[in-house]
Amino acid sequence: MSEANEVNSLRSALDLLRSMPGQLIETDVEVDPAAELAGVYRYVGAGGTVQRPTREGPAMIFNTVKGHPGARVAIGLLASRRRVGALLGCDPKDLGKLLWRSVDNPIQPVVVDGPAPCQEVVYRASDPDFDLYKLVPAPTNTPDDAGPYITLGMCYATHPDTGVHDVTIHRLCIQSRDELSIFFTPGARHIGAMAERAEQLGQRLPISVSIGVDPAIEIGSCFEPPTTPLGYDELSVAGALRGHPVELTQCLTIDQCAIANAEYVIEGEVIPGERVVEDQNSHTGYAMPEFPGYTGPASDQCWKIKVKAVTTRRNPIMQTCIGPSEEHVSMAGIPTEASIYGMIEKAMPGRLQNVYCASAGGGKFMAVLQFVKRVPSDEGRQRQAALLAFSAFSELKHIFLVDEDVDCFDMSDVLWAMNTRFQGDVDVVTIPGVRCHPLDPSNDPTCDPSIRDHGIACKTIFDCTVPFDQKARFHRARFMELDPTHWVPDLYE
């Protein structure tokens, strides 16, 4: 997969996908970004926890977007683990391990001089014709959305005290001609902490939003503590993945940098002391579809970004994703796999073979741990591994433990192990009353009075491994190992 070495932007990523049969399609038929675009891709390739019928399919480019002449919209770039592997030059099953190594070997971003590709066209908010609604073809995913959402904006900011930088993805809703709302999950992301500190100081927080970038940046930006603590710039993960630093450029209207080869950059400032009702224009009561597969409630505590400028490449490509799609599983799940693998490998080297944060959990709620027991004293360590994962990643709710002969990436194989190696009365470990994720609607006192607060849940381990002293009884049927392409040459094309 050496072609991945040539990828450094959205455009070069799309060029690679064009060379892969069945991985990218385009249409010139006009599409309305208001609900229609996402509605089309739901059938083409969204996958994930999107309401059925959906499927894993190709990425897609819409070349004619209603109300946005000259702009294009790309969707689903990462909505396939196979595509992610191709774009990062890695076997799809080894992606978590690749990212884990990249975190430990960061390459810091660099600021480059001269005109940047993302600044070929400049629109300033001081211009009376400036209008985010017209400049940015941000889709509305469903008819219930609060408004047009930027779902793949790489938000970049600097801590006002320490000067450290960070990049994260937040949901951004266009609220007026020059205002965005940004939602910070309390205590979850570094830029939220930066905004809170700036507010304490009575300062505005300069922030850039880069849209349409190298997929390595999008995946690297989804790491969270404790793997990447405050002060760790996740752009350095993308640098490690590519073997060279991410290039930044100085913004034109704020004291901040942006990703130099982005398709769009929004320059703005987070305003202290002001909060925005997310659906103040639509009054739907909803925000947008989130990764668990439900449309989340609109927040009345979003922060405000006052936009100073929008810069773009010529004929820019807007990149977007559907919240519950397989694309979210790739971006959120693979970094979580990397984090779990690294933590357990340090605690008990050689036992954990692989990790999969499955689509059914949106990449966050569920993990499958493939564990090998080599000696009698390894019995019980598989559950210790699950506890380690739970202790560090609060969003995890369910962990399935399987043996090394079970493909952790094949949920049918995982369920086979559950049906033949699992007994509910002895192999379930429950940990009630633990803080989990607020977007899981079942984590609420209305579902069970024993739940004390919204967002508290019962974490559960499903131990589908064979007891060490019983391994001789659980050998799978043994088939002949051979190369089938001698008989079916086109099997793996």
C-alpha positions in Angstrom: 0.0 0.0 0.0 2.8 2.4 -0.8 0.3 4.7 -2.5 -0.6 5.9 1.0 2.8 7.6 1.2 1.6 10.1 -1.4 -1.5 11.1 0.6 -1.2 14.5 2.4 -4.5 16.1 1.7 -8.2 15.4 1.0 -7.6 15.6 -2.8 -4.7 13.2 -2.8 -6.8 10.8 -0.6 -9.6 11.0 -3.1 -7.1 10.3 -6.0 -6.0 7.1 -4.2 -9.6 6.0 -3.7 -10.2 6.5 -7.4 -7.5 4.0 -8.2 -9.3 1.4 -6.0 -12.3 -0.3 -7.8 -15.6 0.3 -6.0 -14.2 2.7 -3.3 -15.4 6.1 -4.7 -18.3 7.2 -6.8 -19.3 10.7 -8.1 -22.6 12.2 -9.2 -23.3 15.4 -11.1 -27.0 15.2 -10.2 -27.9 18.3 -8.1 -28.5 17.5 -4.4 -29.9 19.7 -1.7 -27.6 19.8 1.4 -30.6 20.2 3.6 -31.3 16.5 4.6 -31.3 15.2 1.0 -27.5 14.7 0.7 -27.3 12.6 3.9 -30.5 10.8 3.0 -28.9 9.7 -0.3 -25.7 8.5 1.4 -27.6 6.6 4.0 -28.4 4.1 1.2 -25.1 4.3 -0.6 -22.6 3.6 2.2 -23.2 5.1 5.6 -23.3 1.8 7.6 -22.6 2.1 11.4 -25.6 2.6 13.6 -27.6 4.4 10.9 -31.2 3.2 10.7 -31.6 0.3 8.3 -31.6 0.0 5.3 -28.0 1.1 5.1 -24.7 -0.6 4.2 -21.0 -0.2 4.0 -20.4 1.2 0.5 -18.1 3.5 -1.4 -17.2 7.1 -0.5 -19.1 9.6 -2.6 -18.6 13.1 -4.1 -21.6 15.3 -5.0 -20.4 17.6 -7.7 -23.5 19.8 -7.9 -24.8 21.2 -4.6 -27.9 23.3 -4.5 -27.2 26.9 -3.6 -23.4 26.5 -3.8 -22.1 26.9 -7.3 -18.6 25.6 -7.8 -18.5 23.7 -4.5 -18.5 19.9 -4.0 -19.2 17.7 -1.0 -17.4 14.5 -0.2 -18.8 12.0 2.3 -17.9 8.6 3.6 -14.1 8.8 3.0 -13.5 6.8 6.2 -16.7 4.8 6.3 -14.9 1.5 5.7 -12.1 0.0 7.6 -10.6 -1.3 4.4 -10.4 2.3 3.0 -8.8 3.6 6.3 -6.2 0.8 5.9 -5.5 1.8 2.3 -5.3 5.5 3.2 -2.8 4.8 6.0 -0.9 2.1 4.3 -1.8 -0.6 6.8 -3.6 -3.9 7.1 -7.0 -3.0 8.4 -6.7 -5.4 11.4 -3.4 -3.7 12.5 -4.7 -0.1 12.5 -5.0 0.1 16.3 -1.4 -1.0 16.7 -0.2 1.4 14.0 -1.9 4.3 15.8 -0.5 3.2 19.2 3.1 3.3 17.8 2.4 6.7 16.3 1.3 8.2 19.6 4.6 7.1 21.1 6.7 8.5 18.2 5.1 11.9 17.5 6.3 14.3 14.8 5.3 17.9 15.7 3.6 20.1 13.1 5.5 23.0 11.5 4.4 26.5 10.4 5.3 27.2 6.8 5.8 30.6 5.2 4.3 31.9 2.0 0.7 31.6 0.6 -1.0 28.4 1.6 -3.4 26.3 -0.6 -6.2 26.9 1.9 -6.0 30.7 1.4 -6.3 30.8 -2.4 -9.7 32.6 -2.0 -10.4 34.9 1.0 -13.8 36.1 2.4 -13.8 38.5 5.3 -16.7 38.9 7.7 -16.3 42.7 7.4 -17.6 42.4 3.8 -21.4 43.2 3.8 -22.0 40.2 1.5 -20.3 37.7 3.8 -22.6 34.8 4.7 -21.6 31.5 6.2 -24.8 29.9 4.9 -23.7 30.7 1.3 -20.0 30.2 1.7 -20.0 26.8 3.5 -22.1 24.0 2.0 -22.6 22.4 5.4 -25.4 19.7 5.2 -28.4 19.3 7.5 -28.4 15.6 8.1 -32.0 15.1 8.9 -35.2 17.3 8.8 -35.0 17.5 12.6 -31.5 19.0 12.8 -30.9 22.3 14.6 -29.3 23.6 11.4 -26.5 23.1 9.0 -23.6 21.2 10.7 -19.9 21.2 10.2 -19.1 17.6 11.3 -15.5 17.2 10.2 -14.0 20.6 11.3 -10.5 20.3 12.8 -10.7 22.8 15.6 -7.3 24.2 16.5 -6.6 26.4 19.5 -3.9 27.4 22.0 -4.0 27.3 25.8 -3.9 30.9 27.1 -1.5 30.1 29.9 0.8 27.4 28.6 0.8 28.1 24.9 0.3 24.4 24.1 -1.8 23.6 21.0 -4.4 21.0 20.3 -6.8 19.8 17.6 -10.1 18.2 18.2 -13.4 17.7 16.3 -16.6 19.3 17.8 -20.1 19.7 16.4 -20.4 23.1 14.9 -23.8 24.6 13.8 -24.1 27.6 11.6 -26.2 30.1 13.6 -26.0 33.3 11.5 -24.1 35.0 8.7 -21.0 35.2 11.0 -21.6 33.0 14.0 -21.2 29.3 14.8 -22.2 27.4 17.9 -19.7 24.8 19.3 -20.6 22.1 21.7 -18.1 21.1 24.3 -18.7 17.8 26.1 -18.0 18.7 29.8 -14.4 17.6 30.7 -13.9 15.5 27.6 -11.9 17.6 25.1 -8.8 19.8 25.5 -10.2 22.8 23.6 -13.1 23.0 26.0 -10.6 23.4 28.8 -8.8 26.1 26.8 -12.1 28.0 26.3 -13.0 27.7 30.0 -9.6 29.2 31.0 -9.8 32.0 28.5 -13.3 32.8 29.9 -11.9 32.9 33.4 -9.3 35.5 32.1 -12.0 37.4 30.3 -10.4 36.7 26.9 -11.5 35.6 23.5 -10.0 32.3 22.4 -8.7 32.4 18.8 -9.8 29.2 17.0 -9.4 27.9 13.4 -11.6 25.3 11.8 -10.0 23.4 9.0 -12.3 21.3 6.8 -11.2 18.8 4.2 -7.8 17.5 5.3 -5.5 14.5 5.2 -7.5 11.6 6.7 -4.5 10.9 9.0 -5.3 14.2 10.7 -9.0 13.3 11.2 -8.2 10.0 12.8 -5.3 11.3 14.9 -7.4 14.2 16.3 -9.8 11.7 17.9 -7.4 10.6 20.6 -8.4 11.5 24.2 -6.9 11.4 27.7 -5.2 9.5 29.2 -3.5 8.5 26.0 -3.0 12.1 24.8 -3.1 14.4 27.9 -3.6 18.1 27.9 -0.5 19.5 26.2 -0.2 16.7 23.6 -0.9 18.1 20.1 -2.7 15.3 18.2 -1.5 16.7 14.9 1.8 15.1 15.9 0.1 11.7 15.6 -0.7 12.5 11.9 2.9 13.5 11.5 4.0 10.1 12.8 1.6 8.3 10.5 2.9 10.1 7.5 6.6 10.2 8.5 6.7 14.0 8.1 5.1 17.0 9.9 1.7 18.4 9.3 2.1 21.8 7.7 0.3 24.8 9.3 -0.2 28.3 8.0 -0.8 31.5 9.9 -4.4 32.7 9.8 -5.2 36.0 8.2 -7.5 37.6 10.8 -6.7 35.9 14.1 -3.5 34.9 16.1 -3.8 31.2 15.3 -2.7 28.7 12.7 -4.7 26.4 10.4 -3.9 23.3 8.4 -2.2 24.6 5.2 -3.7 22.3 2.6 -7.3 22.3 4.0 -10.2 22.9 1.6 -11.9 25.4 3.9 -10.7 27.3 6.9 -13.0 29.2 9.2 -11.2 31.8 11.4 -12.9 33.0 14.5 -12.9 33.6 18.2 -14.7 31.8 21.0 -16.6 34.5 22.9 -16.4 34.4 26.8 -19.5 34.7 28.9 -22.0 33.9 26.1 -24.0 30.7 25.5 -26.0 29.7 22.5 -29.2 27.7 22.2 -28.3 25.2 19.5 -31.7 25.1 17.8 -32.5 28.8 18.2 -33.3 29.1 14.5 -35.1 25.8 13.9 -36.7 25.2 17.3 -36.8 21.4 16.6 -35.5 20.5 20.1 -32.8 18.4 18.4 -29.2 18.9 17.5 -28.0 16.3 15.0 -27.7 12.5 14.7 -25.0 11.2 17.1 -22.9 8.1 17.0 -25.3 5.9 19.1 -27.9 6.2 16.3 -30.2 8.7 17.9 -30.7 12.4 17.2 -29.3 14.1 20.3 -31.2 16.9 22.1 -30.3 20.5 21.3 -28.1 22.1 24.0 -28.8 25.4 25.5 -25.1 25.7 26.7 -23.2 25.8 23.4 -20.4 28.3 23.2 -20.4 31.0 20.5 -17.7 31.5 17.8 -17.6 34.9 16.1 -16.3 34.3 12.6 -13.8 36.7 11.2 -13.1 35.1 7.8 -13.4 32.1 5.6 -10.6 31.0 3.3 -10.7 28.2 0.7 -9.0 26.5 -2.1 -10.3 27.2 -5.6 -13.3 25.0 -6.3 -13.2 23.7 -2.7 -14.5 20.3 -1.5 -16.5 20.3 1.6 -16.1 17.1 3.6 -18.8 15.8 5.9 -19.9 12.7 7.7 -23.1 11.3 9.1 -22.9 11.1 12.9 -23.9 7.5 13.4 -22.1 6.2 10.3 -19.2 3.8 9.9 -17.1 6.8 9.4 -17.5 7.8 13.1 -16.6 4.2 14.0 -13.3 4.5 12.2 -12.4 8.0 13.6 -13.5 7.3 17.2 -13.0 3.5 17.4 -9.6 3.0 16.0 -7.9 5.5 18.3 -9.7 3.9 21.2 -8.4 0.5 20.0 -4.9 1.9 20.0 -5.3 3.3 23.5 -6.7 0.1 25.0 -4.0 -2.0 23.2 -1.2 0.2 24.4 -2.4 0.3 28.0 -2.8 -3.5 28.3 0.4 -4.3 26.4 2.3 -2.3 29.0 0.5 -4.0 31.9 0.7 -7.6 30.6 2.9 -7.8 27.5 2.0 -10.3 24.8 -1.4 -11.4 26.1 -3.7 -9.0 24.2 -3.6 -10.0 20.6 -6.0 -7.3 19.2 -8.9 -5.0 20.0 -11.9 -4.1 18.0 -14.3 -1.2 18.9 -17.2 -2.6 17.0 -19.7 -0.7 14.7 -22.6 -1.7 16.9 -21.2 0.4 19.7 -20.5 3.4 17.5 -16.7 2.9 18.1 -17.1 4.0 21.7 -19.6 1.9 23.7 -18.3 -1.6 23.0 -14.9 -3.3 22.6 -13.9 -6.9 21.8 -10.6 -8.0 23.3 -8.8 -10.9 21.8 -6.7 -12.5 24.6 -4.3 -15.4 24.8 -3.8 -17.5 27.9 -0.4 -19.2 27.7 0.1 -20.5 31.2 -2.3 -21.5 34.1 -1.7 -18.2 35.9 -3.1 -16.3 32.9 -6.6 -17.4 33.9 -8.3 -14.3 35.2 -5.9 -11.9 33.6 -8.4 -11.5 30.7 -10.8 -9.9 33.1 -8.1 -7.7 34.6 -7.5 -6.5 31.0 -11.1 -5.6 30.7 -11.0 -3.7 34.0 -8.0 -1.7 32.7 -9.8 -0.7 29.6 -12.9 0.4 31.7 -10.8 2.4 34.1 -9.3 4.5 31.5 -12.1 4.9 28.9 -15.3 6.0 30.6 -17.3 5.8 27.4 -16.9 2.0 27.2 -20.0 0.2 28.4 -19.6 -3.5 27.2 -16.5 -5.6 26.7 -16.4 -9.0 25.1 -13.4 -11.2 25.8 -12.5 -13.9 23.2 -9.7 -16.4 22.7 -7.0 -16.1 20.1 -8.8 -18.5 17.7 -11.7 -16.1 17.5 -11.7 -13.2 14.9 -12.4 -10.2 17.1 -13.3 -8.2 13.9 -16.0 -10.6 12.9 -19.0 -10.2 15.2 -20.6 -13.4 14.0 -17.5 -15.2 15.2 -17.7 -13.3 18.5 -21.3 -14.3 19.0 -20.3 -17.9 18.1 -17.8 -17.8 21.0 -20.6 -16.4 23.2 -22.9 -19.2 22.3 -20.4 -22.1 22.7 -18.0 -20.8 25.4 -20.1 -18.5 27.7 -22.4 -19.2 30.6 -24.5 -16.2 31.8 -24.4 -17.1 35.5 -20.6 -17.3 35.7 -19.2 -15.3 32.8 -20.9 -12.0 33.3 -19.2 -9.4 35.4 -21.2 -6.3 36.2 -20.0 -2.9 37.5 -23.0 -0.8 38.3 -23.2 2.9 39.1 -20.3 4.0 36.9 -20.1 7.2 34.9 -20.5 6.4 31.2 -21.6 8.4 28.1 -24.5 10.9 28.3 -25.6 10.1 24.7 -26.7 6.6 25.6 -30.5 7.1 26.3 -30.7 4.0 28.5 -28.2 5.6 31.0 -31.0 7.4 32.8 -33.1 7.1 36.0 -36.2 6.9 33.9 -35.0 3.5 32.6 -34.2 2.1 36.1 -34.6 3.9 39.4 -31.3 2.4 40.6 -29.5 4.7 38.1 -28.7 7.8 40.1 -28.1 10.3 37.4 -28.2 10.7 33.6 -25.0 9.3 32.1 -24.5 6.7 34.8 -24.7 3.1 33.8 -23.7 -0.5 34.5 -20.5 -1.6 32.7 -20.5 -5.2 31.8 -17.8 -7.8 30.9 -18.9 -10.8 28.8 -16.1 -13.4 29.3 -16.4 -15.6 26.2 -12.9 -17.2 26.7 -12.4 -20.9 27.4 -11.0 -21.6 31.0 -7.3 -22.5 30.7 -7.7 -26.0 32.0 -10.5 -26.7 29.5 -8.7 -25.7 26.3 -8.3 -29.2 25.1 -12.1 -29.6 24.8 -12.6 -26.5 22.6 -10.5 -27.1 19.5 -12.3 -25.7 16.4 -12.8 -28.0 13.4 -9.4 -28.2 11.6 -9.4 -27.4 7.8 -6.6 -27.8 5.3 -4.4 -24.7 4.9 -3.9 -23.8 1.2 -4.0 -21.0 -1.3 -7.5 -20.9 -2.9 -6.4 -18.6 -5.7 -5.0 -21.6 -7.6 -8.7 -22.6 -8.1 -10.3 -19.1 -7.9 -7.8 -16.5 -9.1 -10.2 -13.6 -8.8 -11.3 -14.4 -5.2 -9.5 -11.6 -3.5 -9.5 -8.9 -6.2 
